Structures are given as C-alpha cells and as structure tokens.
Amino acid sequence: MIDFENVSKTYPNGTHALNNVSLHIDKGEFVFIVGASGAGKSTFLKLIMREEIPTSGEITINGNKLSKLKKRDVPYLRRHMGIVFQDFRLIDKMNVFDNVAFAMRAVGENSATVKKRVPYVLDLVGLKDKMKDKPSELSGGEQQRVSLARALVNNPEIIVADEPTGNIDPELSHEIIELLTQINSMGTTVLVVTHEHELVREFNQRVITIDKGRVVSDSAEELVDVSEGAFDDSDYAEEYGDSYSDIAPDSPEQVQAEEESRDISSHSGAHYAPDEEDEDGSEPPRYPDNVVIIPD
C-alpha cells in the first residue's frame, strides 16, 4: 500500500530531514513510527500526505506514484486518509456531532447519510452520549476520541495518528491506542507516530524507528533506544555541516518558518493545509487537514 524507495528530503534552508529511506507498509498493517524529536517523523508523515515532496526518491501509495500525481488529484489522495492530531484541532463553536459531520459535509455527503453515520462512529469511540457537547466541555481524552471519530467518519483506508496521546493523561493513552487497534482489526491501515515507548512495547505491532533521518530499525520485536539524549549528534552534524547545527529537522524553529512561509489560514479552530498553485497559475481552495473537498 505504501512504498518509500530511496526517499530523501532536504528543506530549502539546508536541513536534511530524511536520508535514503526505503520501506514497505502493507494494507491492513498497524505500524508505530518512533524516534527522538527532530528524527524526521513529521516529515515522513508530510510526505505520505503530500504536504511535502521528496528531494529524491519515489513514494507510491495504492499504486499511485506521488511524483506523477497532478496537483488537482492531491485531494483525491487525501480523501483516503484520516488524520488524528496531537492538538485535536476541533472547531470550538461546533458541538461534537457537527465537528464529526463537518468531515462528511466537506466531501459533499448528503444529510441522510451524515445523520446515520456520525452517531455510529461516535458510538464506536464511546461518545454517542456527548453529541451535543462542545469541545470545551470535554476532557482531553474525550476530545481526542472526537478527533479520532472525525478521522474515521469517511471510512478511510489509512489512519495517520501524529502523537495522538501527546496531550492526554497517561492513563488514557492506552485507551486511544486500543481504539486504534480495534479500527485496524477491521482492515484499516494505521500509522502511529509516538514518543511513548512503553505503549509501543505493550502493543505487539510493527515498529519503524527513525534516527537522524534514517530508518535504523524496522521490527515488531525490537525497539531501538532513541529517547532524548540517547544518541550523539556529532556524527550527523559533521556529515551535514552547519545546516544541521543551525536548525534540527522538525524543530520548533523549522515548523514556525514553514508555517510563516505557507501563510496557513485558520478559522474557529480549523487548520488549513496549503496546496500548490494549479497549472493555470491560480490559487486553488485550501482544505482542512483532516478532510478533503472533492472538486467539481
């Protein structure tokens, strides 16, 4: 389903985020992506969602080579993905039902289907009785479950969870991963980026470890220690020079620079991912990160 062939990514400021990564993820797999801050995990996800384009190499998803994908077809690619964010990204003014329904309405689903599907998915994540509540009335764990329901509601083939337990209490982390394993058991491919190695060890799933932009381990049985301070950056800095010492991959400075350069818009808690200019030079509409509006 997902293939990386000798994929490297270097940002314009010279930061080497990924270096010659090759891997294959089958349909229906559950995969943990682990690594220290700055290892390249976020870039890995951005490439899968085609928010970024590799500097070299090829990424193939469902038989589609992303390098050959036309700009107007990127929304179709993203329609098959559900995204779960660390910071939930719920719309404060909407209740739980409407936050989840928003993902369906954005792709043009009819009202009858929305009314039937949303309660079903909320029941799946244990929040059917919270449909009329606002996000501010929910706990952090409940908000993350709403985010998960929103990612699920369009029945995507792939769920991408970026640090889904990062903003919830430790005792709720197990609950979120358990929900993701249940979703995976129904045939959905699940990718989870996390720092929580204890959770990874608890759930017997495949683990891909990224360290300094490289895949250093790919095994369901072995977890390489890449916790903060567990490795020496000197060899990496020596290889790549000032570009690494100035700004580490996926560091806060890089994220801020990327956001400023993209002029990411937001409204009432909804975050929008940038798209490139279309072939005629016009600026296409911007899409919410976790849903895709299918063009006419």
Buried (B, 14 or more C-beta within 10 A) or exposed (E): BBBBBEBBBBBEEEBBBBBBBEBEBEEBBBBBBBBBBBBBBBBBBBBBBBBBEBBBBBBBBEEBEBEEBEEEBBBBBBBBBBBBBBBBBBBEEBBBBBBBBBBBBBBEBEEEEBEEBBBEBBEBBBBBEBBEBBBEEBEBBBBBBBBBBBBBBBEBBBBBBBBBBBBBEEEBBBBBBEBBBEBBEEEBBBBBBBBBBEBBEEBEBBBBBBBBBBBBBBEBEEBBEBEEEEBEEEEBBEEBEEBBEBBBBBBEEBEEBBEEEBEBEEEEBBBBBBBEEEEEEEEBEBBBBBBBBEEE
